[in-house]
Amino acid sequence: MTISTRRQRTRAALQEAALAVFARRGVAGASIEEICEEGGFTRGAFYSNYGTKDDLILEIIDQEFARAVEGASGLITRRGEGEICAAPDAEGDGTEAGTAGGADEHIAVLRRALDEFDLPLTPTPATVIAQRDIELHSLRHPQLRARLDAVKARHTERLEATVAELLSSYGARATVPMSVLIDACHACYNQAAEQAVAAAPDAPTVTIDRSILLAVLVAFIEFPQAD
């Protein structure tokens, strides 16, 4: 069943409000009443969209993974349209990334892809803290953890296939199982996000250092060798 645009907006606003409250009070300490107050909604509006706080959490994670897949798909689309196929050379012109080239060129291709990738959530201190607390909360509640794992599994196969397709468009491949590469990138991103928040806890948004992510990609992605 298609969800109406109005309901989609309400759910998005409730999710945003929940992340703010989770960051401030923790998932366990966040009440539905406080989430509603944060978003300017009534309890009725909440319960017309979610049965429980756990249901809201599950949709937050579902949307996060769905946007990650969309971000990877968007890179493929822009690659096909010629927007990100070129890697800058020393003169700042461009070299077709799909052709064999040196290590510096391959690193430039990967750096460009990272720069172009749309992050699933805007990196603010609140979203980063809330995401970490959701993870910890799920470890304390095995039933919720099992439901979260099921949500993630629904997106994993598509995400792995999409990343593999993107690499293939450059003639590249992962030298480790795709699941390992994605998990490593996710772990590095989480670490970088936490460091960014620790460095600027009061900033409206934080800049995620993607250098470790780049190092992981360089280590585990193989490009065609030059003839």
Secondary structure, DSSP 8 states (H G I E B T S, - for coil): ----HHHHHHHHHHHHHHHHHHHHH-TTT--HHHHHHHHT--HHHHHTT-SSHHHHHHHHHHHHHHHHHHHHHHHHHHHHTTSS-EE--TTSS-EETTS---HHHHHHHHHHHHHH---SS---HHHHHHHHHHHHHHHH-HHHHHHHHHHHHHHHHHHHHHHHHHHHHTT-EESS-HHHHHHHHHHHHHHHHHHHHHH-TT-SS-----HHHHHHHHHHEE-----
